[in-house]
Amino acid sequence: MAETYKGEAYCVKCKAKREFEGNVKVSESGRRMAQGICPTCGTKVNRILGKAQ
């Protein structure tokens, strides 16, 4: 089961913080990040959460 995240992220297209729900992934550099979709415009949004253990 994939870890999920619910919170805020900055949407570059809307230029505002938006509430979103997304999945937590580990980037190539080893950081945990939440990836989801902006509910207003549909653009992909990311939020860096911290280093994975």
C-alpha positions as a Markdown table, in Angstrom:
| # | Residue | x | y | z |
|---|---|---|---|---|
| 1 | Met | 0.0 | 0.0 | 0.0 |
| 2 | Ala | 1.4 | 3.4 | -1.0 |
| 3 | Glu | 1.7 | 6.1 | 1.6 |
| 4 | Thr | -0.5 | 9.1 | 1.0 |
| 5 | Tyr | -0.2 | 12.7 | 1.9 |
| 6 | Lys | -2.9 | 15.4 | 2.4 |
| 7 | Gly | -1.8 | 19.0 | 2.8 |
| 8 | Glu | -0.7 | 22.2 | 1.0 |
| 9 | Ala | 1.6 | 22.7 | -1.9 |
| 10 | Tyr | 2.4 | 25.7 | -4.1 |
| 11 | Cys | 1.0 | 25.5 | -7.6 |
| 12 | Val | 3.3 | 27.3 | -10.1 |
| 13 | Lys | 0.5 | 27.8 | -12.6 |
| 14 | Cys | -2.0 | 29.3 | -10.2 |
| 15 | Lys | 0.7 | 31.1 | -8.2 |
| 16 | Ala | -1.0 | 30.1 | -4.9 |
| 17 | Lys | -0.9 | 27.5 | -2.2 |
| 18 | Arg | -3.5 | 24.8 | -2.8 |
| 19 | Glu | -4.8 | 21.9 | -0.7 |
| 20 | Phe | -4.2 | 18.5 | -2.4 |
| 21 | Glu | -4.0 | 14.8 | -1.9 |
| 22 | Gly | -1.3 | 12.7 | -3.3 |
| 23 | Asn | 1.1 | 9.8 | -3.1 |
| 24 | Val | 4.5 | 9.9 | -1.3 |
| 25 | Lys | 7.4 | 8.9 | -3.5 |
| 26 | Val | 11.2 | 8.8 | -3.0 |
| 27 | Ser | 13.1 | 11.0 | -5.5 |
| 28 | Glu | 16.4 | 10.0 | -7.1 |
| 29 | Ser | 18.3 | 12.1 | -4.5 |
| 30 | Gly | 16.7 | 10.2 | -1.6 |
| 31 | Arg | 14.1 | 12.7 | -0.5 |
| 32 | Arg | 10.5 | 11.9 | 0.2 |
| 33 | Met | 8.1 | 14.0 | -1.8 |
| 34 | Ala | 4.3 | 14.1 | -2.2 |
| 35 | Gln | 3.0 | 14.3 | -5.7 |
| 36 | Gly | -0.5 | 15.2 | -6.6 |
| 37 | Ile | -2.8 | 17.3 | -8.9 |
| 38 | Cys | -3.9 | 20.9 | -8.3 |
| 39 | Pro | -7.7 | 20.8 | -7.8 |
| 40 | Thr | -8.1 | 24.1 | -9.6 |
| 41 | Cys | -6.1 | 23.9 | -12.8 |
| 42 | Gly | -5.1 | 20.2 | -13.0 |
| 43 | Thr | -1.3 | 20.8 | -13.0 |
| 44 | Lys | 1.0 | 18.4 | -11.1 |
| 45 | Val | 2.2 | 19.8 | -7.8 |
| 46 | Asn | 5.0 | 18.5 | -5.6 |
| 47 | Arg | 6.0 | 19.0 | -2.0 |
| 48 | Ile | 9.3 | 17.9 | -0.5 |
| 49 | Leu | 8.7 | 16.2 | 2.9 |
| 50 | Gly | 12.2 | 15.2 | 4.0 |
| 51 | Lys | 14.8 | 12.5 | 3.7 |
| 52 | Ala | 13.7 | 8.9 | 3.5 |
| 53 | Gln | 15.0 | 6.5 | 6.0 |
